[in-house]
Amino acid sequence: MGVRKAKAAETEVALKEAARRQFARRGYLNTKITDITADAGRATGSFYDHFASKDELLKALLADLHDAAHDQFAAEGGHGHHDLADRDQLRTHLGVAWGLMRDHRPVMVALFESALADGPASGALWERLTEDTEVLRAHLEEMRAEGRALPGPPALVAAAMGGVLSILAYALTPEATPYSDDEVVDTITALLLNGLAGA
């Protein structure tokens, strides 16, 4: 990699890291591009060498989150048969999702705020939920194909599961929560398991 490409890659990483810090501190809607570039120690013009807008930067951060999710689910045995009515498998999936949301909380905050700002008629929040819960939906579709009873259509059940996780990730800030990650995941597992097991 040439010096120019290395510097460009370094700047892109610095802008992404600064955006995460600013989104965590100010929220997505209150963060300006100049806040990001100042935090990154870069000129404002350098932002536009990498991203057309703050929304494009958020899409890049989301792509990084999806890459991390793919890697994490693969590391946890993301291939093969999945029975989300099995407590251990459900807890593993929820634990991976919760860990990703916790580790990428500034991106989760930004996605949530961005979708809300678009308004309910835009369908942005539903689109985000359905895209971000594709893995769960696929597992639920497998269960339904096996003749297993689900509490509703796989896409809706997956989105509901994602909705529970994402609103908790938004609301339970690391500084303010009295709950451990295990308490959160165990509680959500028990809550969802009853519905998925047909109880």
N, C-alpha and C positions, 0 to 999 in steps of 0.2 A: 504494500500500500504506500502510495506516495505521500509526501509531507502535506500537501494540500488536502488530500482525502482524509488523512489522519486528523488534521485540524478540524475539518468539517464534521467528522464523526465525533470528535471530542466536544465540539460546540453543540451538536444535536443532543448528546448525552447530558451535557450541562443544562441545556434548556429544559429537557424532560425532568431532570432532578429538581430544578428550580420550580417548575410548574407543580410538581407533586408537593413541594414544601408550601408554595403559595396557596394551592387549593386546600391543603390541610389547615392553613392559618386563616385564610380569608373566605374560603368557599370559592367555587367556580365562577359564579356570577359576579362576585366582587373583585375578582382578580383581573387586572389589566395586563396586556402584553408587556407594557413597560415595567410592571412589577416583576414579571418573569425574567426579563432580560437584565434588570438591575440585580436581582437575586443571583442570576447566573454569571454576572460580571461580564456581560456581553453587550454590544451595541444593539439598539433596537432594530436596526436594519438587518442584523444577522439572523433575527428571528425569521424574517421573510425569505431568507435563503433556504430555509428548511421546512417552513410551514406557511400555508397561504392565510391561515387564520388560527384563532384560539381553538375553534372547533376541529380543525385539521390536526392540531397538536393533540387534542383529546382523543381523536380517532387513532393516532399513533400510539398513545398510551394504552388505549383499549386493545390494540393489536398486541402490544407487549404483554398485557394481562392474559389475553387468550393464549399466547405462546406459553406463558408460565402455567396456565391451567392445563393445557395439553400435556406438557411435560410432567406435571404433578399427577394427573390422572393416570398417565402411562406408568409412572413410578409406583403408583398404588395398585397396579394390576388393572388398568383401564380397559383391557381387551378381554373378551370372553363373555360368558353368561353372567348376567346381573339380576339379582332378585332383591329389589328394593323393599320387599316386605320382610326380608331377613334383617334383623336388628343390626348385626355386625356390618353387613354390606351397606345398609342405609347410613349407619353412623360413619363409616369410612368415607362415603361420598359427601355427606354433609360436613364432615371434618375437613376434607380437602377444600370444599367450596368456602367454608368459613375461614380457613387459614388464608386462602387467596384473597378473600374480601378484606380480612384484617390487614394482611401485608400490603394490599393495594388500596387501603381506605381512601386516600386522597383522590384516586381515580374513581372509586365508587361514589364518593361525594359529588365529584364533578359530573359524572354520568347522571346521577339522580337529579341534581339541580338543573342540568341542561335539558333533560327530558321534561321536567316540570315547567320550565320556562317556555317550552314549546306549546304548552297548553294541552288539555285533554283531547281536543278535536284532532290534533296532529297524529295521534296514535303512537307517538315516539316512545312513551314508556312501555306500552304493550310490545312494540317491536323490539325494544331493548331486552325486556324480560324473555321473550320467546327466543331471541338469538342467544342470550346468555345461558339458557337452560336446555339447549339442544341435546346435550349428553343425557340429562335426566329424562327428557322426552323419549329419546331412543330406547332407553332402558325400560321405560313404562310401556312403550309400544311392544317391546318384546314380551313383557308380562301379559299384556292384553292378548297378543297373538297366541299365547299358551293357554288362553281361556281363563286367566286370572281376573278376578273382579277388581276394578279400580273405582275410586270415589267419583270419577268423572273422566272426560276425554284426556288422553295423555298430555297434549299440549297445555291444557288448562291446569292440570294437576302439577306439571313441571313448573309452569309459570307461578302458581301459588306457592310452591316450595321455594322458588327463587325469590319471590316477593317477601316471604317471611325472612329469609336470610338477608336480603339486601336492606330492608328497612331496619333490621336490628344492627347491621353493619354501619348504617348511617347514624342510628341513634345511640349506640353504645360506644362512645368515644373511649379510647384507652385510658384517658385521664379520669373519666367520670364513672366508669362501670364498676359495680361491686362484684361482678361475676367473672369467673375464670372462663377461658376458652372451653374447657371440658364441661363446665356447667351449662354454657350456652348450647354446645353441640348435643349434650345428653338431653337437655330439655326439648330442643327441636326434634331430636330423634324420637323421643317418647310421644310427642304431640303428633308427628306425622305417621309414625308406625301404626298407631291405632286406626287411622284412616286407610292406610295402604294394606293393612292386614284384614280389613273388613270388620273391625270391631265396632 
